[in-house]
Amino acid sequence: MDFFISTAHAQQAAAPQGGAMFNLLFIGGMFVLFYLILWRPQAKRAKEHRELVGNLGKGDEVLTSGGILGKVTKVTDDYIAVEVADGVELNLQKSAVAAALPKGTIKSIG
């Protein structure tokens, strides 16, 4: 039965031409793209948020990540007290603040 089916033989692999240098450049390029597209913008946003949280003071109007608007009444190392209505204060972590609003924003909305 072997005379109907020819035997297949593997060919020798061709030697890559400049393959090692191309692979190193390709991997290096991927790291550069990773840095430019992901790492640097995220680090910039984190730095801006740290500055925002560090500069919070009594009387600032803030928007939390949960969508709550209020005025800061007390600031400690890790927490702030936010007045959301007359006589209603919420204690929140500083990291929950998403944005500091211009003075008078709460009055103009309500």
N, C-alpha and C positions, 0 to 999 in steps of 0.2 A: 503494500500500500504506500510506501514512502516514495515511489517513483511518480505519484500523482501530485504530491505536495512538495514544493521546493523548500529547502531549509533556509531560514532567515538568519543572517549573520549581522551582528551589530558593527557599526562603523566606529572608528576611533574618533573621539571628540576633538574638534579643532581647538587649537590653543587660542585663548582669548587675547585680543590685541588691545592693550591699554586698559584692561578691565579693572585692575586694582586701583588705579588712579581715578578712574571714573566713579567707582563705588565710593571712594573716600570723599570725593567732591559732592556726590549725590547725598550722602549721609550728612555732610557738613551743611549743605544747602537746606536740608530738612530741619536741622537744628536752628538755623538762622530764621527760617520761616516760622517755626514754632515760637521762637523768642519774639519776633515782630508782630505776629498775629495774636498770640494768646498771652504770653507772659507779661510783656511791657504794658499793654492797656489795662490788664487786671491789676497790676502793681500800682499804676497811676490812680485808678479808681479807689483802691484800698487806702492809698496815701491821702487822697482828698477826703475820704470818709473819716479817717483818723483825725485830720485837722478840723473837720466840722464838729466832731464829737468833743474834741479837746477845747474848742472855743465856745462851747455852750455856756451861757450865763443866765442868771435870773432875769426874767422879763423877755427872753427870746421867744418868738413864736415858732413852733416846730410842727412838722408833719411826720408821723411815725410810719414805719413800714406796714403797719396794719391799717393805715388810712385815717388815723385819729389826729385832729387838729387841736392844738392847745398851747398854753403859755407856760413856760418853765417857771416854777415857783421856788424850787430848791434843787441844789446841785451837790452831789457827793462824788466820791471817787468813781464808783461804778454805776450809780443810779441817779435818776432825776425824778422830781415830782412835777407832773404836768397838770395844770388846771384846765379841765375840759368844759366845765360849766361853773356857775357861781356855787362855791362851796364843795365842788366835786373834784378831787385830786386823784390822779393815778400815779403809782410808783412804777417806773419803767427802767429797764436797762438803757444805758446811754447808746448802746449799739442798735437799739430799736429805732433811733431817729434816722429818718431817710433824708430830710431836708430842713434847712432853716429858712423860714419865710420872712419877707420884709415886714416891718412894723405896720400894724393896722390891717393886715390881711384878714384876720379873723373877724373884725368888725365889718369889713366890706363884704364878706361872704354871708354872715348871719344877719 
